[in-house]
């Protein structure tokens, strides 16, 4: 059997999981006057996630860092599967599979750093951002053109929509 192309892999995704730092953000941390870490999210990425959800693909966030901004962003985007805290991302990934009843080959994941490898090497559609670590880039099925925090998530969402034949349907609301 030949290996699947990244488009064939994308067509099978029923759940897309996003890392935060370096993927949903550019990886920069800005500290406020009280010492709180601030994050910047890309609005284009956010709309891409909403469109993906409209197409029927579930979404999730698994992040090693804990941040109230991520809780707020997930709530704004309607992402109900959220896990933060700890470099062990495999345990929440396995719990998410159990909760959703999906198999790993029905899941996509986009990451950028070595802590993402335990998930990235198990999913059916593994995506890296071009500014990711070499170990991640080597193991990904696909690498985005856009960098993390700069439209990479939107790019992946649209790729999934095209691969699954749902792009025209979800975009019809804007193309009147």
Buried (B, 14 or more C-beta within 10 A) or exposed (E): EEEBEBBBBBBBBBBBBBBBBBBBBBBEEEEEEEEEBEBEBBEBBBBBBBBBBBBEBBBBBBBBBEBEBBBEBBEEBEBEBBBBEBEEBBEBBBEBBEEBEBEBBBBBBBBBBBBBBBBBBBBBBBBBBBBBBEBBBEBBBBBBEBBBBBBBBBBBBBBBBBBBEBBEEBEEEEEE
